[in-house]
């Protein structure tokens, strides 16, 4: 069996309205599309965890210094693998905040999870939105990936 181009480990630690297999398949597909779009090295790996507000809040407080829940956190691997796959890092998504975001933005929860997966992968690939120029570049990449994958979301401004 040929080695997959990317290795994406999806862990679902909470109840969701989707079967774990279906959610894993869907999120692996959009993560792969994002890595392809960003020319990630062959064999690159990442871990995507679907969790809850409590867990994401704690991680956000402990590692980002922000004492509140958020929708998605990305932790870039501190190991550098120039020119090879290697471990890109971890993405943690709160299903509760994703559910609220989806309702507020008027699109399905699955589309929100795909958006957040794309967003998290872009962070792992070096994108940020700390200033207007970085944000414009990241948002353009995000929109291009989601449009190409035919995912209908109402993107944030």
N, CA, C and O atoms as a DFTB+ gen file, in Angstrom:
628 C
 N C O
     1  1       0.846      -1.185       0.000
     2  2       0.000       0.000       0.000
     3  2       0.887       1.244       0.000
     4  3       1.828       1.324       0.790
     5  1       0.606       2.209      -0.867
     6  2       1.400       3.425      -0.983
     7  2       1.178       4.321       0.230
     8  3       0.084       4.386       0.791
     9  1       2.239       5.003       0.611
    10  2       2.147       5.937       1.726
    11  2       1.258       7.116       1.323
    12  3       1.415       7.652       0.225
    13  1       0.322       7.531       2.194
    14  2      -0.534       8.660       1.838
    15  2       0.307       9.931       1.693
    16  3       1.371      10.060       2.297
    17  1      -0.184      10.848       0.897
    18  2       0.546      12.090       0.707
    19  2       0.647      12.860       2.023
    20  3       1.691      13.435       2.331
    21  1      -0.429      12.869       2.790
    22  2      -0.454      13.532       4.097
    23  2      -1.049      12.580       5.123
    24  3      -1.859      11.715       4.790
    25  1      -0.641      12.748       6.365
    26  2      -1.182      11.934       7.450
    27  2      -1.937      12.872       8.378
    28  3      -1.342      13.732       9.027
    29  1      -3.249      12.701       8.433
    30  2      -4.109      13.576       9.224
    31  2      -4.874      12.709      10.210
    32  3      -5.695      11.875       9.829
    33  1      -4.584      12.926      11.487
    34  2      -5.229      12.169      12.556
    35  2      -6.358      13.017      13.121
    36  3      -6.106      14.078      13.691
    37  1      -7.591      12.567      12.972
    38  2      -8.748      13.281      13.507
    39  2      -9.223      12.537      14.746
    40  3      -9.482      11.334      14.708
    41  1      -9.332      13.277      15.849
    42  2      -9.828      12.704      17.100
    43  2     -11.073      13.474      17.524
    44  3     -11.049      14.700      17.635
    45  1     -12.142      12.756      17.756
    46  2     -13.392      13.367      18.192
    47  2     -13.604      12.956      19.640
    48  3     -13.853      11.787      19.937
    49  1     -13.501      13.934      20.543
    50  2     -13.548      13.625      21.976
    51  2     -14.894      13.975      22.617
    52  3     -15.080      13.785      23.819
    53  1     -15.828      14.487      21.813
    54  2     -17.136      14.907      22.326
    55  2     -18.231      14.371      21.407
    56  3     -17.953      13.890      20.308
    57  1     -19.461      14.458      21.864
    58  2     -20.595      14.081      21.029
    59  2     -20.802      15.140      19.951
    60  3     -20.716      16.340      20.214
    61  1     -21.074      14.681      18.746
    62  2     -21.410      15.585      17.652
    63  2     -22.645      15.022      16.949
    64  3     -22.998      13.861      17.153
    65  1     -23.295      15.830      16.131
    66  2     -24.452      15.312      15.394
    67  2     -24.058      14.446      14.194
    68  3     -24.921      14.037      13.418
    69  1     -22.769      14.168      14.040
    70  2     -22.266      13.386      12.913
    71  2     -21.650      12.092      13.427
    72  3     -21.218      12.021      14.577
    73  1     -21.610      11.075      12.585
    74  2     -20.869       9.879      12.977
    75  2     -19.386      10.227      12.942
    76  3     -18.956      11.080      12.165
    77  1     -18.615       9.564      13.786
    78  2     -17.186       9.854      13.842
    79  2     -16.504       9.568      12.507
    80  3     -15.632      10.328      12.085
    81  1     -16.892       8.480      11.837
    82  2     -16.289       8.147      10.542
    83  2     -16.575       9.217       9.498
    84  3     -15.675       9.626       8.764
    85  1     -17.823       9.672       9.427
    86  2     -18.198      10.688       8.443
    87  2     -17.477      12.002       8.721
    88  3     -16.999      12.659       7.796
    89  1     -17.399      12.385       9.991
    90  2     -16.724      13.630      10.362
    91  2     -15.231      13.530      10.049
    92  3     -14.639      14.471       9.520
    93  1     -14.628      12.395      10.375
    94  2     -13.206      12.187      10.092
    95  2     -12.947      12.290       8.594
    96  3     -12.004      12.956       8.166
    97  1     -13.778      11.634       7.805
    98  2     -13.601      11.658       6.344
    99  2     -13.723      13.078       5.794
   100  3     -12.900      13.503       4.983
   101  1     -14.733      13.801       6.227
   102  2     -14.984      15.152       5.735
   103  2     -13.864      16.114       6.138
   104  3     -13.395      16.897       5.312
   105  1     -13.437      16.060       7.393
   106  2     -12.407      16.989       7.857
   107  2     -11.029      16.621       7.319
   108  3     -10.200      17.501       7.089
   109  1     -10.780      15.333       7.119
   110  2      -9.525      14.914       6.492
   111  2      -9.461      15.444       5.059
   112  3      -8.404      15.883       4.606
   113  1     -10.575      15.405       4.353
   114  2     -10.611      15.889       2.971
   115  2     -10.298      17.380       2.887
   116  3      -9.523      17.791       2.024
   117  1     -10.879      18.197       3.758
   118  2     -10.622      19.645       3.675
   119  2      -9.223      19.974       4.202
   120  3      -8.581      20.897       3.701
   121  1      -8.751      19.245       5.188
   122  2      -7.375      19.457       5.654
   123  2      -6.392      19.122       4.535
   124  3      -5.427      19.851       4.307
   125  1      -6.643      18.025       3.849
   126  2      -5.789      17.627       2.721
   127  2      -5.833      18.689       1.622
   128  3      -4.793      19.059       1.077
   129  1      -7.025      19.179       1.294
   130  2      -7.158      20.224       0.274
   131  2      -6.372      21.474       0.666
   132  3      -5.762      22.120      -0.185
   133  1      -6.389      21.809       1.946
   134  2      -5.651      22.982       2.415
   135  2      -4.148      22.754       2.293
   136  3      -3.422      23.636       1.835
   137  1      -3.682      21.585       2.695
   138  2      -2.246      21.286       2.604
   139  2      -1.781      21.257       1.150
   140  3      -0.683      21.722       0.843
   141  1      -2.602      20.716       0.257
   142  2      -2.268      20.715      -1.171
   143  2      -2.195      22.158      -1.676
   144  3      -1.248      22.528      -2.369
   145  1      -3.190      22.964      -1.330
   146  2      -3.240      24.372      -1.742
   147  2      -1.985      25.115      -1.287
   148  3      -1.473      25.981      -1.996
   149  1      -1.502      24.770      -0.111
   150  2      -0.350      25.467       0.474
   151  2       0.985      24.796       0.142
   152  3       2.026      25.191       0.668
   153  1       0.957      23.782      -0.728
   154  2       2.174      23.059      -1.117
   155  2       2.938      22.509       0.086
   156  3       4.164      22.602       0.154
   157  1       2.198      21.936       1.029
   158  2       2.836      21.299       2.191
   159  2       3.707      20.152       1.704
   160  3       3.368      19.492       0.722
   161  1       4.820      19.908       2.375
   162  2       5.703      18.818       1.957
   163  2       5.016      17.453       2.036
   164  3       4.188      17.211       2.915
   165  1       5.369      16.578       1.114
   166  2       4.848      15.216       1.092
   167  2       5.100      14.556       2.451
   168  3       6.182      14.693       3.022
   169  1       4.116      13.854       2.953
   170  2       4.252      13.153       4.221
   171  2       3.998      14.009       5.450
   172  3       4.117      13.523       6.575
   173  1       3.644      15.295       5.253
   174  2       3.360      16.160       6.402
   175  2       2.228      15.559       7.231
   176  3       1.307      14.939       6.699
   177  1       2.317      15.755       8.535
   178  2       1.333      15.198       9.461
   179  2       0.750      16.285      10.354
   180  3       1.411      17.278      10.660
   181  1      -0.505      16.081      10.768
   182  2      -1.122      16.959      11.754
   183  2      -2.167      16.181      12.518
   184  3      -2.639      15.133      12.077
   185  1      -2.518      16.712      13.667
   186  2      -3.574      16.126      14.490
   187  2      -4.678      17.161      14.639
   188  3      -4.418      18.312      14.989
   189  1      -5.908      16.748      14.373
   190  2      -7.077      17.598      14.505
   191  2      -7.977      16.991      15.570
   192  3      -8.368      15.827      15.474
   193  1      -8.306      17.785      16.588
   194  2      -9.136      17.310      17.695
   195  2     -10.414      18.138      17.753
   196  3     -10.367      19.368      17.759
   197  1     -11.547      17.460      17.793
   198  2     -12.829      18.118      18.012
   199  2     -13.146      17.939      19.488
   200  3     -13.326      16.818      19.963
   201  1     -13.214      19.060      20.214
   202  2     -13.344      19.011      21.662
   203  2     -14.488      19.915      22.111
   204  3     -15.422      20.168      21.351
   205  1     -14.411      20.403      23.353
   206  2     -15.461      21.233      23.916
   207  2     -14.914      22.583      24.378
   208  3     -13.702      22.793      24.419
   209  1     -15.831      23.498      24.728
   210  2     -15.433      24.839      25.173
   211  2     -14.515      24.804      26.388
   212  3     -13.553      25.568      26.467
   213  1     -14.811      23.918      27.335
   214  2     -14.009      23.865      28.561
   215  2     -12.541      23.564      28.244
   216  3     -11.641      24.229      28.757
   217  1     -12.310      22.575      27.408
   218  2     -10.948      22.187      27.051
   219  2     -10.259      23.295      26.266
   220  3      -9.116      23.648      26.555
   221  1     -10.958      23.843      25.271
   222  2     -10.364      24.895      24.442
   223  2     -10.109      26.148      25.274
   224  3      -9.095      26.818      25.082
   225  1     -11.009      26.472      26.191
   226  2     -10.819      27.616      27.091
   227  2      -9.533      27.440      27.902
   228  3      -8.714      28.355      27.990
   229  1      -9.370      26.269      28.484
   230  2      -8.177      25.999      29.290
   231  2      -6.900      26.126      28.449
   232  3      -5.927      26.738      28.890
   233  1      -6.902      25.556      27.251
   234  2      -5.733      25.647      26.370
   235  2      -5.473      27.091      25.944
   236  3      -4.323      27.529      25.893
   237  1      -6.529      27.822      25.642
   238  2      -6.398      29.218      25.240
   239  2      -5.798      30.050      26.381
   240  3      -4.951      30.913      26.149
   241  1      -6.240      29.784      27.597
   242  2      -5.714      30.486      28.776
   243  2      -4.258      30.110      29.029
   244  3      -3.411      30.980      29.234
   245  1      -3.973      28.811      29.012
   246  2      -2.641      28.339      29.387
   247  2      -1.579      28.632      28.338
   248  3      -0.423      28.873      28.685
   249  1      -1.952      28.615      27.050
   250  2      -0.937      28.754      26.008
   251  2      -1.001      30.063      25.235
   252  3       0.002      30.485      24.659
   253  1      -2.164      30.713      25.211
   254  2      -2.275      31.977      24.477
   255  2      -2.515      33.161      25.406
   256  3      -2.531      34.310      24.963
   257  1      -2.704      32.877      26.705
   258  2      -2.914      33.952      27.664
   259  2      -4.268      34.630      27.538
   260  3      -4.444      35.752      28.014
   261  1      -5.229      33.963      26.902
   262  2      -6.566      34.519      26.725
   263  2      -7.550      33.674      27.511
   264  3      -7.780      32.510      27.184
   265  1      -8.134      34.264      28.554
   266  2      -8.997      33.522      29.473
   267  2     -10.442      33.476      28.972
   268  3     -11.352      34.041      29.578
   269  1     -10.619      32.780      27.838
   270  2     -11.957      32.633      27.257
   271  2     -11.930      31.481      26.268
   272  3     -10.869      31.120      25.759
   273  1     -13.096      30.904      25.996
   274  2     -13.131      29.881      24.950
   275  2     -12.962      30.550      23.588
   276  3     -13.146      31.760      23.460
   277  1     -12.621      29.783      22.601
   278  2     -12.519      30.262      21.226
   279  2     -12.931      29.118      20.309
   280  3     -13.153      27.999      20.770
   281  1     -13.032      29.392      19.030
   282  2     -13.494      28.352      18.115
   283  2     -12.406      27.381      17.702
   284  3     -12.656      26.179      17.619
   285  1     -11.201      27.875      17.440
   286  2     -10.123      27.004      16.968
   287  2      -8.778      27.509      17.483
   288  3      -8.513      28.711      17.516
   289  1      -7.951      26.572      17.877
   290  2      -6.570      26.859      18.271
   291  2      -5.645      26.017      17.412
   292  3      -5.944      24.863      17.104
   293  1      -4.533      26.597      17.031
   294  2      -3.509      25.863      16.283
   295  2      -2.201      25.953      17.048
   296  3      -1.790      27.025      17.491
   297  1      -1.561      24.812      17.192
   298  2      -0.276      24.737      17.864
   299  2       0.742      24.213      16.861
   300  3       0.782      23.019      16.562
   301  1       1.557      25.117      16.349
   302  2       2.565      24.759      15.354
   303  2       3.659      23.946      16.035
   304  3       4.117      24.288      17.125
   305  1       4.068      22.869      15.379
   306  2       5.145      22.038      15.908
   307  2       6.419      22.860      16.018
   308  3       6.726      23.665      15.138
   309  1       7.144      22.659      17.081
   310  2       8.402      23.371      17.269
   311  2       9.571      22.656      16.605
   312  3      10.704      23.135      16.645
   313  1       9.294      21.518      15.999
   314  2      10.323      20.765      15.296
   315  2      10.321      21.180      13.838
   316  3       9.273      21.173      13.193
   317  1      11.477      21.540      13.313
   318  2      11.589      21.976      11.931
   319  2      12.039      20.814      11.058
   320  3      13.026      20.144      11.364
   321  1      11.319      20.580       9.977
   322  2      11.660      19.517       9.041
   323  2      11.783      20.114       7.640
   324  3      10.922      19.864       6.796
   325  1      12.828      20.892       7.371
   326  2      12.923      21.524       6.057
   327  2      12.967      20.498       4.934
   328  3      13.742      19.543       4.977
   329  1      12.118      20.712       3.924
   330  2      12.127      19.874       2.750
   331  2      11.530      18.488       2.919
   332  3      11.529      17.699       1.974
   333  1      11.022      18.176       4.110
   334  2      10.395      16.871       4.295
   335  2       9.065      17.047       4.991
   336  3       8.708      18.150       5.406
   337  1       8.341      15.965       5.116
   338  2       7.011      16.038       5.700
   339  2       7.028      16.566       7.110
   340  3       6.830      17.759       7.342
   341  1       7.261      15.693       8.038
   342  2       7.326      16.103       9.434
   343  2       5.980      16.438      10.032
   344  3       4.955      16.457       9.352
   345  1       6.014      16.702      11.319
   346  2       4.804      16.991      12.073
   347  2       4.543      18.487      12.066
   348  3       5.349      19.258      12.586
   349  1       3.421      18.907      11.481
   350  2       3.083      20.324      11.384
   351  2       2.556      20.876      12.702
   352  3       2.863      22.012      13.064
   353  1       1.761      20.077      13.428
   354  2       1.219      20.545      14.695
   355  2      -0.188      20.039      14.941
   356  3      -0.651      19.085      14.315
   357  1      -0.859      20.711      15.877
   358  2      -2.175      20.299      16.351
   359  2      -3.200      21.409      16.131
   360  3      -2.888      22.595      16.238
   361  1      -4.417      20.999      15.824
   362  2      -5.551      21.915      15.706
   363  2      -6.624      21.392      16.653
   364  3      -6.965      20.210      16.633
   365  1      -7.153      22.294      17.487
   366  2      -8.219      21.911      18.402
   367  2      -9.417      22.820      18.132
   368  3      -9.297      24.044      18.172
   369  1     -10.562      22.215      17.861
   370  2     -11.792      22.946      17.554
   371  2     -12.823      22.668      18.643
   372  3     -13.013      21.522      19.052
   373  1     -13.488      23.725      19.110
   374  2     -14.587      23.562      20.060
   375  2     -15.885      23.370      19.301
   376  3     -16.303      24.249      18.548
   377  1     -16.525      22.224      19.494
   378  2     -17.795      21.940      18.824
   379  2     -18.877      22.912      19.291
   380  3     -19.757      23.278      18.512
   381  1     -18.819      23.331      20.554
   382  2     -19.839      24.244      21.085
   383  2     -19.734      25.626      20.445
   384  3     -20.741      26.198      20.026
   385  1     -18.527      26.157      20.369
   386  2     -18.352      27.470      19.741
   387  2     -18.604      27.375      18.244
   388  3     -19.165      28.300      17.656
   389  1     -18.202      26.281      17.620
   390  2     -18.473      26.085      16.197
   391  2     -19.979      26.066      15.936
   392  3     -20.444      26.621      14.941
   393  1     -20.734      25.436      16.817
   394  2     -22.190      25.392      16.671
   395  2     -22.781      26.799      16.759
   396  3     -23.651      27.160      15.966
   397  1     -22.309      27.589      17.719
   398  2     -22.773      28.983      17.855
   399  2     -22.398      29.812      16.636
   400  3     -23.212      30.582      16.127
   401  1     -21.159      29.652      16.168
   402  2     -20.705      30.396      14.985
   403  2     -21.561      30.064      13.773
   404  3     -21.971      30.959      13.033
   405  1     -21.833      28.777      13.571
   406  2     -22.618      28.352      12.416
   407  2     -24.002      28.992      12.443
   408  3     -24.486      29.487      11.426
   409  1     -24.633      28.978      13.613
   410  2     -25.959      29.584      13.741
   411  2     -25.891      31.091      13.487
   412  3     -26.741      31.639      12.785
   413  1     -24.896      31.757      14.049
   414  2     -24.754      33.208      13.885
   415  2     -24.452      33.598      12.441
   416  3     -24.879      34.655      11.976
   417  1     -23.715      32.743      11.734
   418  2     -23.315      33.066      10.358
   419  2     -24.240      32.477       9.303
   420  3     -24.061      32.724       8.110
   421  1     -25.242      31.690       9.742
   422  2     -26.255      31.193       8.826
   423  2     -25.790      30.113       7.864
   424  3     -26.230      30.067       6.715
   425  1     -24.905      29.250       8.329
   426  2     -24.526      28.100       7.505
   427  2     -24.489      26.852       8.382
   428  3     -24.507      26.952       9.609
   429  1     -24.437      25.684       7.760
   430  2     -24.482      24.435       8.530
   431  2     -23.243      24.235       9.416
   432  3     -22.166      24.755       9.126
   433  1     -23.418      23.489      10.474
   434  2     -22.317      23.185      11.393
   435  2     -21.166      22.501      10.660
   436  3     -20.003      22.816      10.913
   437  1     -21.467      21.585       9.770
   438  2     -20.396      20.893       9.056
   439  2     -19.547      21.880       8.249
   440  3     -18.324      21.751       8.202
   441  1     -20.188      22.856       7.621
   442  2     -19.444      23.878       6.871
   443  2     -18.563      24.694       7.817
   444  3     -17.439      25.052       7.465
   445  1     -19.064      24.985       9.004
   446  2     -18.267      25.726      10.003
   447  2     -17.057      24.911      10.427
   448  3     -15.963      25.457      10.566
   449  1     -17.238      23.614      10.635
   450  2     -16.107      22.759      11.008
   451  2     -15.080      22.684       9.882
   452  3     -13.878      22.626      10.140
   453  1     -15.548      22.684       8.641
   454  2     -14.626      22.694       7.506
   455  2     -13.873      24.032       7.432
   456  3     -12.673      24.058       7.157
   457  1     -14.578      25.129       7.678
   458  2     -13.940      26.448       7.723
   459  2     -12.875      26.495       8.810
   460  3     -11.760      26.956       8.565
   461  1     -13.208      26.023      10.006
   462  2     -12.259      26.071      11.118
   463  2     -11.071      25.142      10.895
   464  3      -9.953      25.455      11.306
   465  1     -11.302      24.009      10.251
   466  2     -10.205      23.107       9.911
   467  2      -9.267      23.783       8.919
   468  3      -8.047      23.726       9.075
   469  1      -9.828      24.415       7.910
   470  2      -9.024      25.150       6.932
   471  2      -8.234      26.249       7.621
   472  3      -7.036      26.403       7.383
   473  1      -8.898      27.007       8.468
   474  2      -8.262      28.110       9.202
   475  2      -7.097      27.592      10.048
   476  3      -6.004      28.159      10.036
   477  1      -7.349      26.512      10.778
   478  2      -6.298      25.933      11.610
   479  2      -5.115      25.434      10.794
   480  3      -3.964      25.636      11.180
   481  1      -5.391      24.782       9.667
   482  2      -4.311      24.296       8.794
   483  2      -3.493      25.453       8.242
   484  3      -2.269      25.363       8.150
   485  1      -4.164      26.542       7.875
   486  2      -3.430      27.705       7.368
   487  2      -2.486      28.257       8.433
   488  3      -1.369      28.668       8.118
   489  1      -2.929      28.269       9.693
   490  2      -2.022      28.683      10.774
   491  2      -0.812      27.753      10.844
   492  3       0.318      28.215      10.997
   493  1      -1.046      26.447      10.733
   494  2       0.074      25.502      10.776
   495  2       1.050      25.717       9.617
   496  3       2.235      25.402       9.722
   497  1       0.537      26.250       8.527
   498  2       1.375      26.509       7.348
   499  2       2.002      27.904       7.367
   500  3       2.609      28.331       6.385
   501  1       1.850      28.614       8.497
   502  2       2.547      29.891       8.650
   503  2       1.711      31.141       8.466
   504  3       2.225      32.250       8.613
   505  1       0.427      30.987       8.147
   506  2      -0.439      32.164       7.997
   507  2      -0.828      32.712       9.366
   508  3      -0.851      31.990      10.362
   509  1      -1.130      34.001       9.387
   510  2      -1.615      34.643      10.598
   511  2      -2.540      35.781      10.183
   512  3      -2.664      36.090       8.998
   513  1      -3.179      36.391      11.151
   514  2      -4.063      37.518      10.855
   515  2      -3.854      38.619      11.882
   516  3      -4.803      39.255      12.341
   517  1      -2.573      38.834      12.237
   518  2      -2.220      39.844      13.231
   519  2      -2.302      41.268      12.717
   520  3      -2.518      42.196      13.496
   521  1      -2.132      41.453      11.410
   522  2      -2.290      42.787      10.831
   523  2      -3.127      42.675       9.558
   524  3      -3.421      41.574       9.093
   525  1      -3.501      43.812       9.009
   526  2      -4.429      43.832       7.867
   527  2      -3.876      43.091       6.652
   528  3      -4.619      42.383       5.972
   529  1      -2.593      43.245       6.374
   530  2      -1.998      42.587       5.205
   531  2      -1.979      41.067       5.374
   532  3      -2.343      40.336       4.453
   533  1      -1.553      40.584       6.561
   534  2      -1.549      39.145       6.837
   535  2      -2.971      38.580       6.766
   536  3      -3.209      37.521       6.186
   537  1      -3.899      39.310       7.369
   538  2      -5.286      38.856       7.401
   539  2      -5.849      38.740       5.987
   540  3      -6.506      37.749       5.667
   541  1      -5.603      39.731       5.142
   542  2      -6.108      39.703       3.770
   543  2      -5.561      38.487       3.020
   544  3      -6.295      37.831       2.280
   545  1      -4.287      38.188       3.210
   546  2      -3.668      37.043       2.539
   547  2      -4.271      35.722       3.052
   548  3      -4.571      34.822       2.268
   549  1      -4.444      35.625       4.378
   550  2      -4.990      34.401       4.957
   551  2      -6.453      34.209       4.553
   552  3      -6.866      33.104       4.199
   553  1      -7.228      35.283       4.610
   554  2      -8.648      35.190       4.268
   555  2      -8.818      34.836       2.788
   556  3      -9.736      34.095       2.436
   557  1      -7.939      35.360       1.910
   558  2      -8.017      35.027       0.481
   559  2      -7.723      33.544       0.261
   560  3      -8.413      32.879      -0.511
   561  1      -6.699      33.027       0.940
   562  2      -6.374      31.599       0.823
   563  2      -7.531      30.751       1.335
   564  3      -7.906      29.758       0.710
   565  1      -8.087      31.140       2.457
   566  2      -9.215      30.417       3.056
   567  2     -10.403      30.381       2.093
   568  3     -11.000      29.328       1.874
   569  1     -10.739      31.535       1.523
   570  2     -11.867      31.617       0.588
   571  2     -11.601      30.774      -0.657
   572  3     -12.504      30.095      -1.146
   573  1     -10.385      30.809      -1.168
   574  2     -10.039      30.034      -2.363
   575  2     -10.178      28.531      -2.101
   576  3     -10.738      27.804      -2.921
   577  1      -9.672      28.076      -0.967
   578  2      -9.743      26.649      -0.619
   579  2     -11.191      26.195      -0.478
   580  3     -11.582      25.168      -1.035
   581  1     -11.978      26.951       0.260
   582  2     -13.373      26.577       0.494
   583  2     -14.203      26.640      -0.788
   584  3     -15.060      25.785      -1.010
   585  1     -13.959      27.638      -1.629
   586  2     -14.671      27.750      -2.900
   587  2     -14.317      26.588      -3.819
   588  3     -15.193      25.991      -4.445
   589  1     -13.015      26.270      -3.895
   590  2     -12.569      25.159      -4.728
   591  2     -13.184      23.839      -4.257
   592  3     -13.508      22.976      -5.073
   593  1     -13.342      23.686      -2.944
   594  2     -13.933      22.467      -2.379
   595  2     -15.464      22.505      -2.411
   596  3     -16.119      21.568      -1.956
   597  1     -16.035      23.596      -2.950
   598  2     -17.477      23.762      -3.058
   599  2     -18.168      23.737      -1.686
   600  3     -19.238      23.149      -1.527
   601  1     -17.541      24.379      -0.714
   602  2     -18.117      24.481       0.631
   603  2     -18.743      25.853       0.772
   604  3     -18.066      26.874       0.653
   605  1     -20.050      25.868       1.029
   606  2     -20.790      27.109       1.120
   607  2     -20.797      27.627       2.552
   608  3     -21.500      27.093       3.409
   609  1     -20.017      28.664       2.804
   610  2     -20.000      29.304       4.123
   611  2     -20.109      30.809       3.945
   612  3     -19.721      31.364       2.917
   613  1     -20.635      31.441       4.951
   614  2     -20.645      32.895       5.008
   615  2     -19.398      33.282       5.772
   616  3     -19.374      33.260       7.003
   617  1     -18.349      33.643       5.021
   618  2     -17.044      33.903       5.629
   619  2     -17.063      35.165       6.475
   620  3     -17.724      36.148       6.140
   621  1     -16.317      35.120       7.588
   622  2     -16.212      36.319       8.424
   623  2     -15.435      37.412       7.696
   624  3     -14.610      37.129       6.827
   625  1     -15.705      38.644       8.058
   626  2     -15.017      39.774       7.412
   627  2     -13.611      39.944       7.955
   628  3     -12.889      40.843       7.526
